[in-house]
Amino acid sequence: IYYSFSDTISTKAQDLFVIDRKTGEIRTAGELDFEEIQSYDLEIEARDQGTPPLSGHCSVELEVLDVND
C-alpha cells in the first residue's frame, strides 16, 4: 500500500507537509503560523498495487495551537 495526498489538497498544504509513501506518516516540512491558518484538512489516499488498483481515502484534521501568546 502506498500513501499520498489527494489531488484536492492545496499546493500550500503540500509545501507544509510531507507524507511517507510507505508508512503514511505525516510530518511538517515548513513552519506553521497560527495567525495565518488555524487548521488544515488533509485528504489522504491509500492505494494498493493490485490489478486494478484499489484505493481508500481519509481526512486528517490538524489544529494549529498558538503557543507564543
Backbone as JSON Lines, residues from 0, in Angstrom:
{"i":0,"aa":"I","n":[0.86,-1.18,0.0],"ca":[0.0,0.0,0.0],"c":[0.89,1.23,0.0]}
{"i":1,"aa":"Y","n":[0.51,2.21,-0.83],"ca":[1.23,3.47,-0.91],"c":[0.29,4.62,-0.55]}
{"i":2,"aa":"Y","n":[0.82,5.57,0.22],"ca":[0.04,6.7,0.72],"c":[0.45,7.97,-0.02]}
{"i":3,"aa":"S","n":[-0.51,8.86,-0.22],"ca":[-0.22,10.15,-0.85],"c":[-1.32,11.13,-0.48]}
{"i":4,"aa":"F","n":[-1.03,12.41,-0.71],"ca":[-2.06,13.42,-0.54],"c":[-3.01,13.33,-1.72]}
{"i":5,"aa":"S","n":[-4.27,13.58,-1.48],"ca":[-5.27,13.61,-2.54],"c":[-5.0,14.79,-3.46]}
{"i":6,"aa":"D","n":[-5.48,14.72,-4.67],"ca":[-5.32,15.81,-5.63],"c":[-6.05,17.07,-5.19]}
{"i":7,"aa":"T","n":[-6.98,16.94,-4.24],"ca":[-7.76,18.1,-3.8],"c":[-7.02,18.96,-2.79]}
{"i":8,"aa":"I","n":[-5.91,18.49,-2.24],"ca":[-5.17,19.26,-1.23],"c":[-4.46,20.43,-1.9]}
{"i":9,"aa":"S","n":[-4.44,21.57,-1.23],"ca":[-3.86,22.77,-1.82],"c":[-2.34,22.64,-1.95]}
{"i":10,"aa":"T","n":[-1.79,23.4,-2.88],"ca":[-0.34,23.41,-3.1],"c":[0.37,23.91,-1.85]}
{"i":11,"aa":"K","n":[-0.21,24.9,-1.18],"ca":[0.39,25.44,0.04],"c":[0.49,24.37,1.12]}
{"i":12,"aa":"A","n":[-0.56,23.58,1.29],"ca":[-0.54,22.5,2.28],"c":[0.5,21.44,1.89]}
{"i":13,"aa":"Q","n":[0.62,21.16,0.61],"ca":[1.62,20.18,0.16],"c":[3.03,20.68,0.43]}
{"i":14,"aa":"D","n":[3.23,22.0,0.45],"ca":[4.54,22.57,0.77],"c":[4.84,22.51,2.26]}
{"i":15,"aa":"L","n":[3.79,22.5,3.09],"ca":[3.97,22.5,4.55],"c":[4.06,21.11,5.16]}
{"i":16,"aa":"F","n":[3.58,20.09,4.44],"ca":[3.54,18.74,4.99],"c":[4.13,17.75,3.99]}
{"i":17,"aa":"V","n":[4.73,16.69,4.52],"ca":[5.21,15.59,3.68],"c":[4.61,14.3,4.24]}
{"i":18,"aa":"I","n":[4.38,13.36,3.35],"ca":[3.81,12.08,3.76],"c":[4.75,10.97,3.29]}
{"i":19,"aa":"D","n":[5.05,10.04,4.19],"ca":[5.88,8.89,3.83],"c":[5.02,7.94,3.02]}
{"i":20,"aa":"R","n":[5.45,7.68,1.78],"ca":[4.64,6.87,0.87],"c":[4.41,5.46,1.39]}
{"i":21,"aa":"K","n":[5.33,4.91,2.16],"ca":[5.2,3.51,2.62],"c":[4.47,3.38,3.94]}
{"i":22,"aa":"T","n":[4.68,4.33,4.87],"ca":[4.06,4.2,6.19],"c":[2.84,5.08,6.39]}
{"i":23,"aa":"G","n":[2.71,6.15,5.59],"ca":[1.61,7.08,5.75],"c":[1.86,8.13,6.81]}
{"i":24,"aa":"E","n":[3.06,8.13,7.42],"ca":[3.38,9.11,8.45],"c":[3.44,10.51,7.83]}
{"i":25,"aa":"I","n":[2.77,11.46,8.49],"ca":[2.73,12.84,8.03],"c":[3.61,13.67,8.95]}
{"i":26,"aa":"R","n":[4.48,14.49,8.34],"ca":[5.38,15.37,9.09],"c":[5.28,16.78,8.53]}
{"i":27,"aa":"T","n":[5.68,17.75,9.35],"ca":[5.72,19.12,8.87],"c":[7.01,19.33,8.07]}
{"i":28,"aa":"A","n":[6.91,20.1,7.01],"ca":[8.06,20.42,6.17],"c":[8.33,21.92,6.19]}
{"i":29,"aa":"G","n":[7.46,22.67,6.83],"ca":[7.59,24.12,6.92],"c":[7.03,24.6,8.24]}
{"i":30,"aa":"E","n":[7.16,25.89,8.48],"ca":[6.66,26.47,9.71],"c":[5.16,26.72,9.62]}
{"i":31,"aa":"L","n":[4.45,26.36,10.67],"ca":[3.01,26.59,10.75],"c":[2.78,27.86,11.56]}
{"i":32,"aa":"D","n":[1.96,28.76,11.07],"ca":[1.69,30.02,11.73],"c":[0.21,30.1,12.08]}
{"i":33,"aa":"F","n":[-0.08,30.11,13.38],"ca":[-1.46,30.16,13.86],"c":[-2.19,31.4,13.34]}
{"i":34,"aa":"E","n":[-1.48,32.55,13.28],"ca":[-2.11,33.78,12.84],"c":[-2.51,33.71,11.36]}
{"i":35,"aa":"E","n":[-1.83,32.88,10.59],"ca":[-2.14,32.75,9.16],"c":[-3.25,31.74,8.91]}
{"i":36,"aa":"I","n":[-3.09,30.53,9.42],"ca":[-4.1,29.47,9.27],"c":[-4.17,28.69,10.58]}
{"i":37,"aa":"Q","n":[-5.38,28.53,11.12],"ca":[-5.55,27.86,12.41],"c":[-5.74,26.35,12.29]}
{"i":38,"aa":"S","n":[-6.13,25.86,11.11],"ca":[-6.33,24.42,10.96],"c":[-6.17,24.01,9.5]}
{"i":39,"aa":"Y","n":[-5.85,22.74,9.31],"ca":[-5.68,22.17,7.97],"c":[-6.52,20.91,7.88]}
{"i":40,"aa":"D","n":[-7.07,20.68,6.72],"ca":[-7.82,19.45,6.44],"c":[-7.07,18.73,5.33]}
{"i":41,"aa":"L","n":[-6.37,17.66,5.68],"ca":[-5.54,16.93,4.72],"c":[-6.27,15.68,4.25]}
{"i":42,"aa":"E","n":[-6.52,15.6,2.97],"ca":[-7.15,14.42,2.39],"c":[-6.05,13.45,1.97]}
{"i":43,"aa":"I","n":[-6.1,12.22,2.49],"ca":[-5.07,11.22,2.25],"c":[-5.67,10.08,1.43]}
{"i":44,"aa":"E","n":[-4.87,9.56,0.51],"ca":[-5.28,8.41,-0.3],"c":[-4.31,7.26,-0.06]}
{"i":45,"aa":"A","n":[-4.84,6.06,0.12],"ca":[-4.05,4.83,0.22],"c":[-4.42,3.98,-0.99]}
{"i":46,"aa":"R","n":[-3.4,3.54,-1.72],"ca":[-3.64,2.78,-2.96],"c":[-2.77,1.54,-2.95]}
{"i":47,"aa":"D","n":[-3.35,0.41,-3.36],"ca":[-2.57,-0.83,-3.44],"c":[-2.0,-1.03,-4.84]}
{"i":48,"aa":"Q","n":[-1.27,-2.1,-5.03],"ca":[-0.61,-2.4,-6.31],"c":[-1.38,-3.44,-7.12]}
{"i":49,"aa":"G","n":[-2.63,-3.7,-6.77],"ca":[-3.42,-4.72,-7.44],"c":[-3.8,-4.34,-8.86]}
{"i":50,"aa":"T","n":[-4.43,-5.29,-9.54],"ca":[-4.93,-5.06,-10.89],"c":[-6.43,-5.34,-10.89]}
{"i":51,"aa":"P","n":[-7.26,-4.38,-10.95],"ca":[-6.98,-2.95,-10.94],"c":[-6.62,-2.49,-9.52]}
{"i":52,"aa":"P","n":[-5.87,-1.39,-9.39],"ca":[-5.52,-0.9,-8.05],"c":[-6.76,-0.39,-7.32]}
{"i":53,"aa":"L","n":[-6.83,-0.71,-6.04],"ca":[-7.92,-0.23,-5.19],"c":[-7.39,0.89,-4.31]}
{"i":54,"aa":"S","n":[-8.26,1.8,-3.93],"ca":[-7.83,2.9,-3.09],"c":[-8.86,3.2,-2.02]}
{"i":55,"aa":"G","n":[-8.38,3.82,-0.95],"ca":[-9.23,4.28,0.14],"c":[-8.82,5.7,0.48]}
{"i":56,"aa":"H","n":[-9.73,6.43,1.08],"ca":[-9.47,7.83,1.39],"c":[-9.81,8.11,2.85]}
{"i":57,"aa":"C","n":[-9.1,9.07,3.43],"ca":[-9.45,9.53,4.78],"c":[-9.1,11.01,4.88]}
{"i":58,"aa":"S","n":[-9.63,11.64,5.87],"ca":[-9.38,13.05,6.12],"c":[-8.67,13.19,7.46]}
{"i":59,"aa":"V","n":[-7.56,13.92,7.48],"ca":[-6.82,14.19,8.7],"c":[-7.0,15.67,9.01]}
{"i":60,"aa":"E","n":[-7.57,15.96,10.17],"ca":[-7.77,17.34,10.58],"c":[-6.67,17.73,11.56]}
{"i":61,"aa":"L","n":[-5.96,18.81,11.23],"ca":[-4.83,19.26,12.03],"c":[-5.13,20.65,12.57]}
{"i":62,"aa":"E","n":[-5.07,20.81,13.89],"ca":[-5.32,22.1,14.51],"c":[-3.99,22.68,14.97]}
{"i":63,"aa":"V","n":[-3.74,23.94,14.59],"ca":[-2.5,24.64,14.96],"c":[-2.78,25.42,16.25]}
{"i":64,"aa":"L","n":[-1.91,25.23,17.26],"ca":[-2.06,25.92,18.53],"c":[-1.19,27.16,18.54]}
{"i":65,"aa":"D","n":[-1.67,28.21,19.17],"ca":[-0.93,29.47,19.3],"c":[-0.13,29.41,20.6]}
{"i":66,"aa":"V","n":[1.13,29.0,20.54],"ca":[1.9,28.76,21.74],"c":[2.7,29.97,22.21]}
{"i":67,"aa":"N","n":[2.81,31.03,21.4],"ca":[3.62,32.18,21.8],"c":[2.81,33.26,22.52]}
{"i":68,"aa":"D","n":[1.53,33.08,22.73],"ca":[0.71,34.1,23.42],"c":[0.47,33.71,24.86]}
